[in-house]
Amino acid sequence: MKAVEYRAMSDEQLALTHKEVVMQLFHLRIQSATERLETPSEIQKVKKDIARILTVQRQRQLAAAKQPAPAAGQQGA
């Protein structure tokens, strides 16, 4: 997937996709260890997908932190 597609996802979808991709990487590593992996470049592709997901999540964290928090309980004096 491309970063644009990850940005279009909600936070919940992104977290779920992250879990799925990490599991996919785990299975690819198992296949690599047992010499059943057909395309070794698949591991690199999955690692890049994980990096894209984590980047989008971090960008959202920074954007949320940058926005001023609404003042709760403060009234004009």
C-alpha positions as semicolon CSV with decimal commas, in nm:
position;residue;x (nm);y (nm);z (nm)
1;M;0,000;0,000;0,000
2;K;0,098;0,358;-0,043
3;A;0,119;0,618;0,233
4;V;-0,182;0,799;0,085
5;E;-0,395;0,488;0,139
6;Y;-0,278;0,463;0,500
7;R;-0,359;0,830;0,561
8;A;-0,713;0,771;0,440
9;M;-0,769;0,508;0,710
10;S;-0,909;0,581;1,054
11;D;-0,692;0,534;1,362
12;E;-0,860;0,202;1,443
13;Q;-0,817;0,070;1,090
14;L;-0,453;0,178;1,093
15;A;-0,386;-0,001;1,422
16;L;-0,553;-0,317;1,293
17;T;-0,357;-0,302;0,968
18;H;-0,036;-0,259;1,169
19;K;-0,110;-0,576;1,364
20;E;-0,184;-0,768;1,045
21;V;0,134;-0,652;0,873
22;V;0,347;-0,738;1,177
23;M;0,197;-1,088;1,177
24;Q;0,266;-1,114;0,805
25;L;0,631;-1,023;0,869
26;F;0,648;-1,287;1,143
27;H;0,519;-1,554;0,903
28;L;0,761;-1,445;0,632
29;R;1,051;-1,473;0,876
30;I;0,937;-1,823;0,972
31;Q;0,922;-1,918;0,604
32;S;1,268;-1,769;0,552
33;A;1,410;-1,973;0,840
34;T;1,260;-2,295;0,703
35;E;1,374;-2,207;0,350
36;R;1,021;-2,199;0,210
37;L;1,020;-1,831;0,119
38;E;0,977;-1,788;-0,255
39;T;1,051;-1,416;-0,280
40;P;1,298;-1,279;-0,025
41;S;1,216;-0,923;-0,133
42;E;0,872;-0,967;0,024
43;I;1,027;-0,918;0,369
44;Q;1,164;-0,578;0,266
45;K;0,826;-0,475;0,126
46;V;0,649;-0,565;0,449
47;K;0,910;-0,380;0,657
48;K;0,851;-0,068;0,446
49;D;0,476;-0,101;0,496
50;I;0,530;-0,115;0,873
51;A;0,746;0,196;0,854
52;R;0,478;0,378;0,652
53;I;0,209;0,287;0,905
54;L;0,421;0,397;1,200
55;T;0,504;0,723;1,021
56;V;0,138;0,804;0,962
57;Q;0,055;0,722;1,325
58;R;0,336;0,947;1,449
59;Q;0,227;1,231;1,221
60;R;-0,122;1,207;1,367
61;Q;0,018;1,211;1,722
62;L;0,219;1,523;1,650
63;A;-0,075;1,694;1,481
64;A;-0,297;1,618;1,781
65;A;-0,036;1,748;2,024
66;K;0,011;2,065;1,822
67;Q;-0,356;2,162;1,841
68;P;-0,437;2,365;2,152
69;A;-0,637;2,173;2,406
70;P;-0,973;2,329;2,495
71;A;-0,965;2,497;2,835
72;A;-1,188;2,293;3,062
73;G;-1,344;2,465;3,361
74;Q;-1,203;2,807;3,286
75;Q;-1,444;3,092;3,254
76;G;-1,380;3,450;3,155
77;A;-1,309;3,666;3,463
